[in-house]
Amino acid sequence: MFVYMFLIGLLIGLAIYALTYLFVKAMDNKKRVLVVAIIGGLSLIGSLTVIGGFEGMPFGVLSLGILAISIVLALFGQSSLGKKLIYTIVILFIISYSALIYFNQVDYWIVKKTQYSGGDDFGSYTEQLQTDTTIQGYETFTISEGNKAVILSLGEEMAGNNIEVLDVEEYGNTTEIKIRTFYNNSVEANPVIAIGLNRVQSEIIITDTDGRIYEKATKDD
């Protein structure tokens, strides 16, 4: 998500710079760049002070994209050719990156807890997690139609918490799952979430917004 917000910031920065020609034609490059930088700076300050916290981070990253464009235009946008190259390279990069992500994106979904029960290994494991609450970390299973499931349990120390999946990304031989945990009086003795995926790479990384990294499932002794 943050990469996309940065790319959107780049586009917004280019759009703001182009709009300066619409409103004020007689303006040198430094002043046009200054307009972009001021808007980017105000946006960054707003994301930190007005929104703040985790919710403000995406807007902060977007602001950094706007500021990055102002720096690039300040350095290389003095000539007409330089501006054309910047616009062409940035737009082509965004299109190419978006196409790459689109064709390589991982389809994922949250398995409903009403579907946990069953006589297979998947169902047996989810039942075990509520009787042996020392188990924390993730396990992988093959489910219907050859799809995969990653089951993450937080362990008894996180009882009362819930888990929200923010994003799933894939790069090389790694599947990265980004989550957020929050306390909401969950009745589960061992908080659990099952994530269905169309494919899983050999290396799995699960990270929380607080910086915690979840390893393969273990038991507390």
Solvent accessible surface area in square Angstrom, and as a share of the most:
residue,aa,sasa,rsa
1,M,91,0.41
2,F,60,0.25
3,V,71,0.41
4,Y,90,0.34
5,M,32,0.14
6,F,71,0.30
7,L,9,0.04
8,I,74,0.38
9,G,0,0.00
10,L,18,0.09
11,L,74,0.37
12,I,60,0.30
13,G,0,0.00
14,L,6,0.03
15,A,52,0.40
16,I,22,0.11
17,Y,1,0.00
18,A,48,0.37
19,L,88,0.44
20,T,13,0.07
21,Y,88,0.34
22,L,128,0.63
23,F,155,0.64
24,V,65,0.37
25,K,169,0.72
26,A,99,0.77
27,M,49,0.22
28,D,79,0.41
29,N,15,0.08
30,K,151,0.64
31,K,118,0.50
32,R,5,0.02
33,V,13,0.08
34,L,100,0.50
35,V,50,0.29
36,V,0,0.00
37,A,28,0.22
38,I,89,0.45
39,I,68,0.35
40,G,0,0.00
41,G,21,0.20
42,L,116,0.58
43,S,38,0.24
44,L,45,0.23
45,I,102,0.52
46,G,21,0.20
47,S,3,0.02
48,L,121,0.60
49,T,101,0.59
50,V,125,0.72
51,I,82,0.42
52,G,17,0.16
53,G,62,0.60
54,F,62,0.26
55,E,119,0.53
56,G,3,0.03
57,M,93,0.42
58,P,16,0.10
59,F,99,0.41
60,G,7,0.07
61,V,30,0.17
62,L,24,0.12
63,S,0,0.00
64,L,85,0.42
65,G,0,0.00
66,I,4,0.02
67,L,40,0.20
68,A,28,0.22
69,I,1,0.01
70,S,4,0.03
71,I,102,0.52
72,V,52,0.30
73,L,0,0.00
74,A,43,0.33
75,L,116,0.58
76,F,130,0.54
77,G,0,0.00
78,Q,109,0.49
79,S,60,0.39
80,S,73,0.47
81,L,119,0.59
82,G,11,0.10
83,K,34,0.14
84,K,133,0.56
85,L,92,0.46
86,I,12,0.06
87,Y,54,0.20
88,T,70,0.41
89,I,111,0.56
90,V,20,0.12
91,I,68,0.35
92,L,103,0.51
93,F,111,0.46
94,I,17,0.08
95,I,103,0.52
96,S,68,0.44
97,Y,54,0.21
98,S,40,0.26
99,A,40,0.31
100,L,108,0.54
101,I,57,0.29
102,Y,137,0.52
103,F,160,0.67
104,N,71,0.37
105,Q,89,0.39
106,V,12,0.07
107,D,76,0.40
108,Y,79,0.30
109,W,99,0.35
110,I,80,0.41
111,V,12,0.07
112,K,139,0.59
113,K,97,0.41
114,T,119,0.69
115,Q,113,0.50
116,Y,23,0.09
117,S,84,0.54
118,G,40,0.39
119,G,85,0.81
120,D,83,0.43
121,D,106,0.55
122,F,14,0.06
123,G,0,0.00
124,S,59,0.38
125,Y,25,0.10
126,T,8,0.04
127,E,101,0.45
128,Q,74,0.33
129,L,0,0.00
130,Q,64,0.29
131,T,118,0.69
132,D,34,0.18
133,T,23,0.14
134,T,35,0.20
135,I,8,0.04
136,Q,28,0.12
137,G,4,0.04
138,Y,24,0.09
139,E,42,0.19
140,T,52,0.30
141,F,37,0.16
142,T,88,0.51
143,I,42,0.21
144,S,80,0.52
145,E,167,0.75
146,G,49,0.48
147,N,31,0.16
148,K,68,0.29
149,A,0,0.00
150,V,0,0.00
151,I,0,0.00
152,L,0,0.00
153,S,0,0.00
154,L,0,0.00
155,G,0,0.00
156,E,87,0.39
157,E,117,0.52
158,M,38,0.17
159,A,48,0.37
160,G,5,0.05
161,N,21,0.11
162,N,54,0.28
163,I,12,0.06
164,E,66,0.30
165,V,22,0.13
166,L,58,0.29
167,D,30,0.16
168,V,11,0.06
169,E,53,0.24
170,E,45,0.20
171,Y,110,0.42
172,G,73,0.71
173,N,94,0.48
174,T,13,0.07
175,T,0,0.00
176,E,25,0.11
177,I,0,0.00
178,K,57,0.24
179,I,0,0.00
180,R,82,0.30
181,T,26,0.15
182,F,64,0.27
183,Y,142,0.54
184,N,68,0.35
185,N,109,0.56
186,S,29,0.19
187,V,151,0.87
188,E,35,0.16
189,A,48,0.37
190,N,0,0.00
191,P,1,0.00
192,V,6,0.03
193,I,11,0.06
194,A,0,0.00
195,I,0,0.00
196,G,0,0.00
197,L,0,0.00
198,N,55,0.28
199,R,80,0.29
200,V,34,0.20
201,Q,49,0.22
202,S,99,0.64
203,E,86,0.39
204,I,20,0.10
205,I,52,0.26
206,I,0,0.00
207,T,29,0.17
208,D,10,0.05
209,T,62,0.36
210,D,108,0.56
211,G,58,0.56
212,R,75,0.28
213,I,102,0.52
214,Y,9,0.03
215,E,120,0.54
216,K,109,0.46
217,A,23,0.18
218,T,80,0.47
219,K,116,0.49
220,D,64,0.33
221,D,188,0.98
